Each structure stands twice: as C-alpha cells, then as structure tokens.
Amino acid sequence: MKQIKIIVEKHPDGYVAYPLGVKGVVVGEGDTFEAALADVASAIRFHVETFGTDMLDADPPVLDAFVAEAGVAV
C-alpha cells in the first residue's frame, strides 16, 4: 500500500481528482468527492498495472500540497 496525495477539485458539474507525484496523466471524476476519489484510485491502479510501479517513483517525492490564490493582471 502506497499513500499518494490527491488533489480534488469541485466544479459546478461535479468533482475532478488527480494525483501528485505520479508519472503520466491520471484523472478521475465523479458527482461526489468520494466518487471522484474512488475513480482516481481505480485509474492509478490501472496506470500502475499498465506501465509498472516505476510510475510511482517521483523524485523528489511530493512532501505536501497547498492551495493559494494570486492576483494576475489580464
């Protein structure tokens, strides 16, 4: 069992989840937070089964994740 940090975003039409520190693109989605988390966990398992455990070897590892806002002139 490996612990992976997951970002879950809430959108007007549901939730999107993606892991940090996984090589390649892995995304899950769902109508609820829990559904998106379960979907991305399933997608990570499939990704590892397809491409191998090297996909989980982030170097350096992600220690923590933060959400911040910044003003940007557009």
C-alpha positions as CSV (number, residue, x, y, z in Angstrom):
1,M,0.0,0.0,0.0
2,K,1.4,3.4,-1.0
3,Q,0.0,6.7,0.2
4,I,-0.5,9.2,-2.7
5,K,-1.5,12.8,-2.4
6,I,-4.7,13.5,-4.4
7,I,-6.0,16.9,-5.5
8,V,-9.8,17.0,-5.7
9,E,-11.4,20.0,-7.4
10,K,-15.1,20.9,-7.1
11,H,-16.7,22.2,-10.3
12,P,-20.3,23.2,-11.0
13,D,-21.0,19.9,-12.7
14,G,-19.0,17.5,-10.3
15,Y,-15.6,16.7,-9.0
16,V,-12.2,16.1,-10.7
17,A,-9.3,14.3,-8.9
18,Y,-5.7,13.8,-9.9
19,P,-2.6,12.5,-8.0
20,L,0.6,14.4,-7.3
21,G,3.9,12.7,-8.0
22,V,2.7,10.1,-10.5
23,K,4.4,10.0,-13.8
24,G,2.0,10.3,-16.7
25,V,-1.6,11.6,-16.7
26,V,-4.1,10.1,-14.4
27,V,-7.5,11.7,-13.7
28,G,-10.7,10.7,-12.0
29,E,-14.1,12.3,-11.9
30,G,-17.5,11.9,-10.1
31,D,-20.6,13.5,-9.0
32,T,-19.3,13.5,-5.4
33,F,-16.0,14.0,-3.6
34,E,-15.9,10.3,-2.7
35,A,-16.8,9.1,-6.2
36,A,-14.0,11.2,-7.7
37,L,-11.6,9.9,-5.2
38,A,-12.6,6.3,-5.8
39,D,-12.4,6.8,-9.6
40,V,-8.9,8.3,-9.4
41,A,-7.7,5.4,-7.2
42,S,-9.0,3.0,-9.8
43,A,-7.3,5.0,-12.5
44,I,-4.0,4.9,-10.6
45,R,-4.2,1.1,-10.2
46,F,-4.8,0.7,-13.9
47,H,-1.9,3.1,-14.7
48,V,0.4,1.0,-12.5
49,E,-0.8,-2.3,-13.9
50,T,-0.2,-0.9,-17.4
51,F,3.1,0.9,-17.0
52,G,4.6,-0.6,-13.9
53,T,5.4,0.7,-10.4
54,D,8.1,3.0,-11.8
55,M,5.2,5.4,-12.5
56,L,5.0,6.0,-8.7
57,D,8.7,6.9,-8.2
58,A,8.6,10.6,-8.1
59,D,12.0,12.1,-7.4
60,P,12.0,14.1,-5.3
61,P,8.7,13.0,-3.6
62,V,5.9,15.4,-3.0
63,L,6.0,16.3,0.7
64,D,2.9,18.5,0.9
65,A,0.4,20.4,-1.3
66,F,-1.1,23.8,-0.8
67,V,-3.9,25.8,-2.4
68,A,-3.2,29.5,-2.8
69,E,-4.6,32.5,-4.8
70,A,-2.7,35.1,-6.6
71,G,-3.9,38.2,-8.5
72,V,-2.9,38.2,-12.1
73,A,-3.3,41.1,-14.5
74,V,-5.1,40.0,-17.7
